[in-house]
Amino acid sequence: MIILGINDGNYHNTAASLVVDGRVVASVEEERLSRVKMDNRYPRQAIVEVFRIARIDPRNVDLVALSGLNPWAQRPFLNRLFRHIAEAGKEDWALRAFYWQRQPERYLRLLRPRRKPPGLLAKKPLATVEHHLAHAASAYYVSPFSDERVAVITLDGSGDFSWGSVWLGEHGRLRHVSRLHALNSIGLLYSAVTVYLGFKATRHEGKVLGLAAYGNPEPLCSRLLAHVNRDDWDHLFDARLARVTLRQFAPLGQDVIRALCSGLSREDVAAGIQAFTELLITEWVQRQMQALNVRKLAVAGGVFANVKLNQRLLALPEVDNLYVHPNMGDGGLATGAALEMHARQVGRLEPRLLERVYLGTVIDRQAALAALRDAGLEYEEPEHMPAVVASLLAEGKVVARAAGGMEYGPRALGNRTVMAACNDPSINQWLNKKFERTEFMPFAPVILEEYAADYFPAWRPDHIAARFMTITYDASELARQRIPAAIHVDGTARPQVIRRQDNPDYYDIIDAYRARTGVPSVINTSFNMHEEPIVRTAEEAVRAFLSAGLDALILGPFLVRRPQA
């Protein structure tokens, strides 16, 4: 059975995924083709690309699955939200008036018909999957927790008028437990603070996370908690915070944020919202795990891009292991919708771990050679590429790698990556300058699995989340001494723990560097210029390499050194 999954523009990061007999074979976000960061347009190019990658004829598709409910199916979710608005309005008439004045635009969006896929696909059977069910399916069906009862939790800003949900995964099926109303969205609150700090919502929350380590969480955390009912998540926020989540970027919402953050530095504001987020969500997750009587947790949704939160969740006594879907944001909805529809068609779908996440466009020998010749660059094809690259890294050179299939999700995991030695703590400043970035978190390290526990003592081999760089760990004293450039000011790092079977060519480079220097880890940062998506094609890799002025580029099987001025 072949199912095409589509996230078609109701939310950000539109994408297409192909699932064949319950296995994800290709997935691409529209932004990677349009080169518009977090592109929300219909993923026409992505749809074409996944068929090209998978070498599947669109005529053979059995079903098209759309993430997000059709207009009329959304009415129960909207009606529940209306009831909560009415309750909040009893406390705050300004809030109630502000909300109802804007209902016409919400109804217009609600009633807008869904766009049909292009060409022959328009004649295929079409199904829709609710937003948070698609997130849950993406987390559960490709998790490592087969034959186990699993808590499946989704949290994001908002989707289909909810900001989260709880499910029980068991025997290859998902059973709905509860849903969280968008009026109480911690995800939207975090985004509102992101805007207040001068960053872009849904794009720069990671900068707020990095900035938080430099500040004091008080008094903002306590100010926020004063407007929260921690024991009733159906009515979590009072009217003051509800103003923010209804129209979090409008003046009404920002007025509330400004009042709460009055007199605080941006570092203290970031620390306050991060501490608030960690405290509330970990408490709530504890209750869910206890109520479901399970020990394994699978999660998806944009809130779980917060790697420090994920570390706190894994540390809970109720959680034996945590799996974070590698494409936890809305770019993973297409995959979740397709997996859920496959499960419905066959009756059940036992979880099968997504072992490899290189599901995008492939840079092979032919594509690399064409791009190099078009650019007029000199190149070589080393017989022992890992040894040559290890020497460059040991000399302090910065080396990009663009080879094989593009990564699925927001993290660079070796195939669209920039590497450098981890021994220079100032690299965060000068390398970010090359890419025209402004970041507060240090670059992440990639580390050989055999040495991961020495550098990150809490890590265990069954921590699959660490393979996809979706969680932080406290660094050991050895890590602080040997890879200081990868350790944040709070003593944590976000490693990619790599096994050779995951990516042999990438692994061999790190292993050759270890043999030369004694350090089994290098910097791994995404290969892209500031505010651009990660590079996809060989041509884009060449342009970014030249723009950033890097020392060397691995392009497919070839090595390019920086041209002389």
Order of alpha helices (4+ residues) and beta strands (2+ residues): beta-beta-beta-alpha-alpha-beta-alpha-alpha-alpha-beta-alpha-beta-beta-beta-alpha-alpha-alpha-alpha-alpha-alpha-beta-alpha-beta-alpha-beta-alpha-alpha-beta-beta-beta-alpha-beta-alpha-beta-alpha-beta-beta-alpha-beta-alpha-beta-beta
